[in-house]
């Protein structure tokens, strides 16, 4: 194996490791954002229900 082949192998491994880390990061941030969005939506619904109960029509 030549030096060029080893360098190519290492660069490929580094590239795929970077893709793996990026995938994990994006999956984590997506999950956190979905959770925050659902929590926010839930809080808005509760606030709306409380306001409608306080103001009889």
C-alpha positions in Angstrom: 0.0 0.0 0.0 1.3 3.4 -1.0 1.2 6.6 1.0 -1.4 8.0 -1.4 -3.7 5.0 -0.9 -3.4 5.3 2.9 -4.1 9.0 2.7 -7.2 8.3 0.6 -8.4 5.7 3.1 -7.9 8.1 6.1 -9.6 10.9 4.3 -12.6 8.7 3.4 -12.8 7.5 7.0 -12.6 11.1 8.3 -15.3 12.1 5.8 -17.7 9.3 6.8 -17.1 9.9 10.5 -18.0 13.6 9.9 -21.2 12.5 8.1 -22.0 10.3 11.0 -21.5 13.0 13.6 -23.5 15.5 11.4 -26.4 12.9 11.2 -26.4 12.4 15.0 -26.3 16.2 15.6 -29.1 16.9 13.2 -31.2 14.1 14.5 -30.8 15.4 18.1 -31.5 19.0 17.3 -34.6 18.0 15.2 -35.9 15.9 18.1 -35.3 18.8 20.6 -37.1 21.2 18.2 -40.1 18.9 17.8 -40.4 18.5 21.5 -40.1 22.3 22.1 -42.7 22.9 19.4 -45.2 20.5 20.8 -44.6 21.9 24.3 -45.2 25.4 23.0 -48.3 24.3 21.2 -49.6 22.6 24.3 -49.0 25.7 26.4 -50.8 27.9 23.9 -53.8 25.5 23.9 -54.0 25.6 27.7 -53.7 29.4 27.7 -56.5 29.6 25.1 -58.7 27.3 27.2 -58.1 29.3 30.4 -58.9 32.6 28.7 -62.1 31.3 27.2 -63.2 30.0 30.6 -62.6 33.4 32.2 -64.6 35.3 29.7 -68.1 34.0 29.4 -69.9 34.9 26.2 
